[in-house]
Amino acid sequence: MQTIKARMYGAYCCPHCHTQQELFGKEAFSAITYIECHPRGKDVQPDLCKAANIKAYPTWEIRGKYYTGRQSLEKLAILSGYKGSSNFWPQLPSP
C-alpha cells in the first residue's frame, strides 16, 4: 500500500478507525500511512486533513480517490492493486 501512497485519515477516538486498524494487525498497519486528524490525537496533521477535505473517519486515499468508512481488506486490496495472498482473516464485521 505504501508503494501507491495509500493513506488512511482518522481520529484516535473513532471506533471505526480502531476496527479498521485491527483488521490489518499491528505489524501490517505500521506499513500504512496514517494521518491523525483529531486535534487531541498523537502526531496530529490538521493541515493534511484540511487540504484533503476530510469530513468523516476513516477515509482512505488510494490512487488519488477517496473512500469514506470502514473498508474490507478485500476491497482495499482491489483498490490498491494488491497482488499477494487474498486469504484475509479476520473478515470485516458488518457495521
C-alpha distances in whole Angstrom, upper triangle without the diagonal:
4,6,6,6,5,8,11,14,17,20,21,24,22,22,20,17,18,18,15,14,16,15,12,14,15,13,10,10,11,8,7,9,11,14,18,20,23,26,27,23,22,21,21,20,22,22,19,19,22,21,18,21,20,22,21,19,16,15,11,11,8,10,13,14,14,15,17,18,16,14,14,12,13,13,9,9,11,10,6,9,8,11,11,14,14,17,15,18,19,19,18,22,24,24
4,5,5,6,8,11,14,17,20,21,24,23,24,21,18,20,20,17,15,18,17,14,16,15,14,11,11,10,7,6,7,11,13,17,19,23,25,26,22,21,19,20,18,21,21,17,18,21,20,18,21,20,23,22,20,17,16,13,11,10,11,13,15,16,17,19,20,19,17,18,15,17,16,12,12,15,13,10,12,11,14,14,17,18,20,19,21,22,22,22,25,27,27
4,5,8,11,14,17,20,24,25,28,26,27,25,22,23,23,20,19,21,20,17,19,19,17,14,14,14,10,10,11,14,17,20,23,26,28,29,26,24,22,23,21,24,23,19,21,24,22,19,23,22,25,25,23,20,18,15,13,11,10,13,15,17,18,21,22,21,19,20,17,18,17,14,13,15,13,9,10,10,13,14,17,18,21,20,23,24,24,24,28,29,29
4,6,9,13,16,19,22,24,27,25,26,23,21,23,23,19,19,21,20,17,20,20,19,15,15,15,12,11,11,14,16,19,21,25,27,29,26,25,22,22,20,22,21,18,19,21,19,17,20,20,23,22,21,18,16,12,10,7,6,9,12,14,15,18,20,19,17,18,16,16,15,12,12,13,10,7,9,10,13,15,18,18,21,20,23,24,23,23,26,27,27
4,6,10,13,16,19,21,24,23,24,21,19,21,21,18,17,20,19,17,19,19,18,15,14,14,11,9,8,11,12,16,18,21,23,25,22,21,19,19,17,19,18,14,15,18,16,14,18,17,20,20,18,16,14,11,8,7,7,9,11,12,14,17,18,18,17,18,16,18,16,13,13,15,12,9,12,13,16,17,20,20,23,21,23,24,24,23,26,27,27
4,7,10,13,17,19,21,19,21,18,15,17,18,14,14,17,16,14,17,17,16,13,12,13,10,7,7,9,11,14,16,19,22,24,20,20,18,18,16,18,17,14,14,17,16,13,16,15,18,17,15,13,11,7,6,5,7,9,10,10,11,13,15,15,13,15,13,15,13,10,11,12,10,8,11,11,15,16,19,18,21,19,21,21,20,19,22,23,23
4,6,10,13,15,18,16,18,16,13,15,16,13,12,16,15,14,16,16,16,14,11,12,10,7,5,6,7,11,12,16,18,20,17,16,15,14,13,14,14,11,11,14,13,11,14,12,15,14,12,10,8,6,5,7,9,10,10,9,10,12,13,13,13,15,14,16,15,11,13,15,12,11,14,15,18,19,21,20,22,20,21,21,21,19,22,23,21
4,6,10,12,15,13,14,12,9,12,13,10,10,13,13,12,15,15,16,13,10,12,11,7,6,5,6,9,10,13,16,17,14,15,14,13,12,13,15,11,10,14,14,11,13,10,13,11,9,7,6,5,6,9,12,12,12,10,9,10,10,10,11,13,13,16,14,11,14,16,13,13,16,16,20,20,22,20,22,19,20,19,19,16,19,20,18
4,7,10,12,11,13,12,9,12,14,11,11,15,16,15,17,17,18,16,13,14,14,11,9,6,5,6,7,10,13,14,12,13,12,10,10,10,12,9,7,11,12,9,10,8,10,9,7,6,5,6,8,11,14,13,13,10,10,9,10,11,13,16,16,19,17,14,17,19,16,16,20,20,24,24,25,24,25,22,23,22,21,18,20,21,19
4,7,9,7,10,9,6,9,11,10,10,14,15,15,16,16,18,17,13,14,15,12,11,7,6,5,6,7,11,12,10,11,12,10,10,11,13,11,9,12,14,12,12,9,10,8,5,5,7,9,11,14,18,17,16,13,12,10,10,11,13,16,17,20,18,16,19,21,19,19,22,22,26,26,26,25,26,22,22,21,20,17,19,19,17
4,5,5,9,9,7,9,12,12,12,14,16,17,17,17,19,19,15,16,18,15,14,10,8,5,5,5,9,9,7,9,11,9,11,11,14,13,11,13,16,15,14,11,11,9,7,8,10,13,15,18,22,21,20,16,16,13,12,13,16,19,20,23,21,19,23,25,22,22,26,25,29,29,29,28,28,25,24,22,22,19,20,20,18
4,6,8,10,8,8,11,12,11,13,16,16,16,15,18,18,14,15,18,15,15,11,10,7,8,7,10,8,6,8,10,10,12,13,17,16,14,17,19,18,18,15,15,13,10,10,13,15,18,21,24,24,23,20,19,16,15,15,17,20,20,24,23,21,24,26,24,24,28,27,30,29,29,28,28,25,24,22,22,19,20,21,19
4,6,9,8,8,11,13,13,14,17,18,18,17,21,21,17,18,21,18,18,14,13,10,10,8,11,9,8,11,14,13,15,15,19,18,16,18,21,20,19,16,15,12,10,11,14,17,20,23,26,26,24,21,19,16,15,15,18,20,22,25,24,22,26,28,26,26,30,29,32,31,31,30,30,26,24,22,22,19,19,20,17
4,6,5,6,9,10,11,13,15,16,17,17,20,20,16,18,20,17,17,13,13,11,11,9,13,12,11,13,16,14,16,16,19,18,15,18,20,18,17,14,13,10,7,8,11,14,17,20,24,23,22,18,16,13,11,11,14,17,19,22,21,19,23,25,23,23,27,26,30,29,29,27,27,23,22,20,19,16,16,16,14
4,5,5,6,9,10,11,13,15,15,16,20,19,16,18,20,18,18,15,16,14,14,13,16,15,14,16,18,17,19,19,23,21,18,21,23,21,21,17,16,12,9,9,13,15,19,21,25,25,23,19,17,14,11,10,13,15,17,20,20,19,22,24,23,24,27,26,29,28,27,25,25,21,19,17,17,13,13,14,11
4,5,5,6,9,10,11,13,14,16,19,17,15,17,19,16,17,14,15,14,14,14,18,17,15,17,19,18,19,19,22,20,17,20,22,19,19,15,14,10,7,7,10,12,16,18,22,22,20,16,14,11,7,6,10,12,14,17,16,15,19,20,19,20,23,23,26,25,25,22,22,19,17,15,14,11,11,11,9
4,5,5,6,9,10,11,13,13,16,15,12,14,16,13,13,10,11,10,11,12,16,15,13,14,16,15,16,17,19,17,15,18,20,17,17,14,14,10,7,5,9,11,14,16,20,20,18,15,13,11,8,7,10,12,14,17,16,14,18,20,18,19,22,21,24,24,24,22,22,18,17,16,15,12,13,14,12
4,5,5,6,9,10,11,11,14,14,11,13,16,14,15,12,13,12,14,14,17,16,13,14,16,16,18,19,22,20,18,21,23,21,21,17,17,14,10,9,13,14,17,19,23,23,22,19,16,14,12,10,12,13,14,18,18,16,19,22,21,21,24,22,25,24,24,22,22,18,16,14,15,12,13,15,13
4,5,5,6,9,10,12,15,14,12,15,17,15,16,14,16,15,17,17,20,20,17,18,20,20,21,22,25,22,20,23,25,22,22,19,18,15,11,10,13,14,18,19,23,24,22,19,16,14,11,8,10,11,12,15,15,14,17,20,19,20,22,21,24,22,21,19,19,15,13,11,11,8,9,11,10
4,5,5,7,9,11,13,12,9,13,14,11,13,11,14,14,16,17,20,20,17,18,19,18,19,21,23,20,18,22,23,20,20,17,17,14,10,8,10,11,14,15,19,20,18,16,13,12,9,6,7,8,9,12,12,11,14,16,16,16,19,17,20,19,19,17,17,13,13,11,11,8,10,12,11
4,5,6,6,7,10,9,6,9,11,9,12,10,12,13,15,16,19,19,15,15,17,17,18,20,22,20,18,22,23,20,22,18,19,16,12,10,12,12,15,16,20,21,20,17,15,15,12,10,11,11,11,14,15,13,15,18,17,17,19,18,20,19,19,18,18,14,13,12,12,11,13,15,15
4,5,5,7,10,10,8,11,13,12,15,13,16,16,19,19,22,21,18,18,20,20,22,24,26,24,22,26,27,24,25,22,22,19,15,13,16,15,19,19,23,24,23,21,18,17,14,11,12,11,11,15,16,14,16,19,19,19,21,19,21,19,18,17,16,12,11,9,11,10,11,15,15
4,6,9,11,9,9,12,13,12,15,14,17,18,20,21,25,24,21,21,22,22,23,25,27,24,23,26,27,24,25,22,22,19,16,13,15,14,17,18,21,23,21,19,17,16,14,10,10,8,7,11,12,11,13,16,16,16,18,16,18,16,15,13,13,9,8,6,7,7,10,13,14
4,7,8,5,5,9,10,9,13,13,16,17,20,21,25,24,20,20,21,21,22,24,26,23,22,26,26,23,25,22,23,20,17,14,15,14,16,16,19,22,21,19,17,17,15,12,11,10,8,11,13,11,12,15,16,15,17,14,16,14,14,13,13,9,9,9,10,10,13,16,17
4,6,6,6,8,10,11,14,14,17,18,21,22,25,24,20,19,20,22,23,25,27,25,24,28,28,26,27,24,25,22,19,16,18,17,19,20,23,25,24,22,20,20,18,15,14,13,11,15,17,15,15,19,19,18,20,17,19,16,16,15,14,11,10,10,12,13,15,18,19
4,6,5,6,9,10,13,12,16,16,20,21,23,22,18,17,18,19,21,24,26,23,23,27,28,25,27,24,25,23,19,17,19,18,20,20,23,25,25,23,22,22,20,17,17,16,14,18,19,17,18,21,21,20,22,19,21,18,18,18,18,15,14,13,16,16,18,22,22
4,6,5,7,10,13,13,17,18,22,23,25,24,21,19,19,21,22,25,27,24,24,28,28,26,28,26,27,25,21,19,20,19,20,20,23,25,25,24,23,23,22,19,18,18,15,18,20,17,17,21,21,19,20,17,19,16,16,17,17,15,14,15,17,18,21,24,24
4,5,6,7,11,12,16,18,21,23,25,25,21,19,19,21,22,24,26,23,23,26,26,24,26,24,26,23,20,17,18,16,17,17,19,22,22,21,20,20,19,16,15,14,12,15,16,13,13,17,17,15,16,13,15,13,14,14,15,12,13,13,15,16,19,22,22
4,5,5,8,9,12,14,17,19,22,21,17,16,16,17,18,21,22,20,19,23,23,21,23,20,22,20,16,14,15,13,15,15,18,20,20,19,17,18,17,14,14,14,12,15,16,13,14,17,17,15,17,15,17,16,16,16,17,14,14,14,15,15,18,21,21
4,5,8,8,12,14,17,19,21,21,17,15,14,16,17,20,22,19,19,23,23,22,24,21,24,22,18,16,17,15,16,17,19,21,22,20,20,20,20,17,17,17,15,18,19,16,16,20,19,17,19,17,19,18,19,19,20,17,17,17,19,19,22,24,24
4,7,9,13,15,18,21,23,23,19,17,16,18,18,21,22,19,19,23,23,21,23,21,24,22,19,17,17,14,15,14,16,19,19,19,19,20,20,18,17,17,14,17,18,14,14,18,17,14,16,14,16,15,17,18,19,17,18,18,20,19,23,25,25
4,6,10,12,15,18,20,21,17,16,15,16,15,18,19,16,16,20,19,17,20,18,20,18,15,13,13,11,11,11,14,16,16,15,15,16,16,15,14,15,13,16,15,12,13,16,14,12,15,13,16,16,18,18,19,17,18,18,19,18,21,23,22
4,7,10,13,16,18,19,15,14,12,13,12,15,15,12,13,17,16,14,17,15,18,17,15,13,12,10,10,11,13,14,15,14,15,16,16,16,16,17,16,18,17,14,15,18,16,13,17,16,19,19,21,21,23,20,21,21,21,20,23,25,24
4,6,10,12,15,15,12,11,10,10,10,12,14,11,11,15,15,13,16,13,16,14,12,10,10,9,10,12,15,15,16,14,14,14,15,14,15,17,16,19,18,15,17,19,17,16,19,18,22,22,23,22,24,21,21,21,21,19,21,23,22
4,6,9,12,13,10,10,8,7,6,9,10,8,8,11,12,11,13,11,13,13,11,10,10,10,11,13,16,15,16,14,14,14,15,15,16,19,19,22,20,17,20,22,19,18,21,21,25,25,26,26,27,24,24,24,24,21,23,24,22
4,6,8,9,6,7,7,5,6,8,10,9,8,11,13,12,14,11,13,12,10,10,11,12,13,17,19,19,18,16,16,15,15,16,18,20,21,24,22,19,22,24,22,21,25,24,28,28,29,28,29,26,25,24,24,22,23,24,22
4,6,9,7,9,9,6,6,5,9,8,6,9,11,11,11,8,10,10,9,10,11,13,14,17,20,19,18,15,16,14,15,16,18,22,22,25,23,21,24,26,23,22,26,26,30,30,31,30,31,28,28,26,26,23,24,25,22
4,5,5,9,10,7,8,7,11,12,9,11,14,14,14,11,11,11,10,12,13,16,17,21,24,22,22,18,18,16,16,17,20,23,24,27,26,23,27,28,26,26,29,29,33,33,34,32,33,29,29,27,27,24,25,25,22
4,6,8,9,6,8,7,11,12,11,12,15,16,15,13,14,14,14,15,17,19,20,24,26,25,24,21,22,20,20,21,24,27,28,31,29,27,30,32,29,29,32,32,36,36,37,36,36,33,32,31,31,28,28,29,26
4,7,9,7,11,11,14,15,14,16,19,19,19,16,17,16,15,16,18,21,22,26,28,27,27,24,24,21,21,22,25,27,28,31,30,28,31,33,31,30,34,33,37,36,37,36,36,33,32,30,30,27,28,29,26
4,6,6,9,10,14,14,13,15,18,18,18,15,16,15,13,14,16,18,20,23,26,25,25,22,22,20,19,19,22,24,25,28,27,25,28,30,28,27,30,30,33,33,33,32,33,29,28,27,27,25,26,27,24
4,5,9,11,14,14,14,17,19,19,20,18,19,18,16,16,18,19,20,23,26,25,25,23,23,21,21,21,23,25,25,29,28,25,27,30,28,27,30,29,32,31,32,32,32,29,28,27,28,26,27,28,26
4,7,10,12,12,13,15,17,17,19,17,19,19,16,16,17,18,19,21,24,23,24,22,23,22,22,22,24,26,25,29,28,24,27,29,27,25,29,28,31,31,32,32,33,29,29,28,29,27,29,30,28
4,6,9,9,9,12,14,14,15,14,15,16,14,15,15,17,17,20,23,21,22,20,20,19,20,20,22,25,25,28,27,24,27,29,26,25,28,28,32,32,33,32,33,30,30,29,29,27,28,29,26
4,6,6,7,9,10,11,13,12,14,15,14,15,14,15,15,18,20,19,19,18,19,18,19,21,22,25,25,28,26,23,26,27,24,23,27,27,31,31,33,32,33,30,31,30,30,27,29,30,27
4,5,5,6,8,10,10,10,12,13,13,14,14,16,16,19,21,19,19,17,19,18,19,21,23,26,26,29,27,24,27,29,25,25,28,29,33,33,35,34,35,32,32,31,31,28,29,30,27
4,5,5,6,9,10,10,13,15,16,17,15,16,15,19,20,17,18,17,19,19,21,23,24,27,28,30,28,25,28,29,25,25,28,29,33,34,35,35,37,34,34,33,33,30,32,32,29
4,5,5,6,9,9,12,14,14,14,12,13,12,15,16,14,15,14,16,16,18,20,21,24,24,27,24,21,24,25,22,21,24,25,29,30,32,31,33,30,31,30,30,27,29,29,27
4,6,5,6,5,9,10,11,11,10,11,11,15,17,14,14,12,14,13,15,17,19,22,23,25,23,20,23,24,21,21,24,25,29,30,32,30,32,29,30,29,28,25,27,27,24
4,5,5,6,9,12,13,14,13,14,14,17,19,16,16,14,16,15,17,20,22,25,26,28,25,23,26,27,23,23,27,28,32,33,35,34,36,33,33,32,31,28,29,29,26
4,5,8,11,14,15,16,13,14,12,15,16,13,14,13,16,16,19,21,22,26,26,28,25,23,25,26,22,22,25,27,31,32,34,33,35,33,34,33,32,29,31,30,28
4,6,9,11,12,13,10,11,9,12,13,10,10,9,12,12,15,18,19,22,23,24,21,19,22,22,18,19,22,24,27,29,31,30,32,29,30,30,28,26,27,27,25
4,6,9,12,13,10,12,11,15,16,13,12,10,12,12,15,18,19,23,24,26,22,21,24,24,20,21,25,26,30,31,33,31,33,31,32,31,29,26,27,26,24
4,6,8,9,7,10,10,14,16,13,12,9,10,9,11,14,16,20,21,23,20,18,22,22,19,20,23,25,28,30,31,29,31,28,28,27,26,23,24,23,20
4,7,9,8,12,13,16,19,16,14,11,11,9,11,14,16,20,22,24,21,20,24,24,21,22,26,27,31,32,32,30,32,29,29,27,26,22,23,22,19
4,6,6,10,12,16,19,17,15,11,10,7,7,11,13,17,19,21,19,18,21,22,19,21,24,25,29,29,30,28,29,26,26,24,22,19,19,18,15
3,5,9,12,15,18,17,15,11,10,7,6,8,11,15,17,19,17,16,19,20,18,19,23,23,26,27,27,25,26,23,22,21,19,16,17,16,14
4,7,10,13,16,16,14,10,8,6,5,6,9,12,14,16,14,13,16,18,16,16,20,20,24,24,24,22,23,20,20,18,17,14,15,15,13
4,7,10,13,12,10,7,6,4,6,8,9,13,14,16,14,12,15,16,13,14,18,19,22,23,24,22,24,21,21,20,19,16,18,17,15
4,6,10,10,8,6,5,6,8,9,9,12,12,14,11,9,12,13,10,11,14,15,19,20,21,19,22,19,20,19,18,16,18,18,17
4,7,6,6,5,6,9,11,12,12,14,14,16,13,10,13,13,10,10,14,15,19,20,22,21,23,21,23,22,21,19,22,22,20
4,5,5,6,8,11,13,14,12,14,13,14,11,9,10,11,7,6,10,12,15,17,19,18,21,19,22,22,21,19,22,22,22
4,6,8,11,14,17,17,15,17,16,16,14,11,12,12,8,7,10,12,16,18,21,20,23,22,24,25,24,22,25,26,25
4,7,10,13,16,18,16,19,19,19,16,14,15,15,11,11,13,16,19,22,24,23,26,25,27,27,26,24,27,26,25
4,7,10,13,15,14,16,17,17,14,12,14,13,9,11,14,16,20,22,24,22,25,23,25,25,24,21,24,23,22
4,7,10,12,12,15,16,16,13,12,15,14,11,12,15,17,21,23,24,22,25,23,24,24,22,19,21,21,19
4,7,9,8,11,13,14,10,10,13,13,10,12,15,17,20,22,23,20,22,20,21,21,18,16,18,17,16
4,7,8,12,14,15,12,12,16,16,13,15,18,19,23,24,25,22,24,21,22,20,18,15,16,15,13
4,6,10,13,14,12,12,15,16,14,16,19,20,23,24,24,21,22,19,19,18,15,12,13,12,10
4,7,10,12,10,10,13,15,14,15,18,18,21,21,21,18,19,15,15,14,12,8,10,10,8
4,6,8,6,7,10,11,10,12,15,15,18,18,18,15,16,13,14,13,10,8,10,10,10
4,5,5,6,9,10,11,12,14,13,16,15,15,12,12,9,10,10,7,5,9,10,11
4,5,5,6,9,10,10,12,10,13,12,11,9,10,7,9,9,8,8,11,13,15
4,5,5,6,9,10,11,9,11,11,10,7,9,7,10,11,9,9,13,14,16
4,5,5,6,8,10,10,13,14,13,11,13,11,13,14,11,10,14,14,15
4,5,5,6,8,8,11,12,13,11,13,11,14,14,12,12,15,16,17
4,6,5,6,5,8,9,10,8,11,10,13,14,13,13,17,18,20
4,5,5,6,9,11,12,10,13,13,16,17,15,15,18,19,20
4,6,8,11,13,15,13,16,15,18,19,17,16,19,20,20
4,5,9,11,14,13,16,15,18,19,18,17,21,22,22
4,6,9,12,12,15,15,19,20,19,19,23,24,25
4,6,9,9,12,12,16,17,17,18,21,23,24
4,7,8,12,13,16,19,18,20,23,25,27
4,6,9,10,14,16,17,19,22,24,26
4,6,8,11,14,14,17,20,23,25
4,5,9,12,11,14,17,19,22
4,7,9,10,13,16,19,21
4,6,7,10,13,16,18
3,5,9,11,15,17
4,7,9,12,15
4,6,9,12
4,6,9
4,6
4
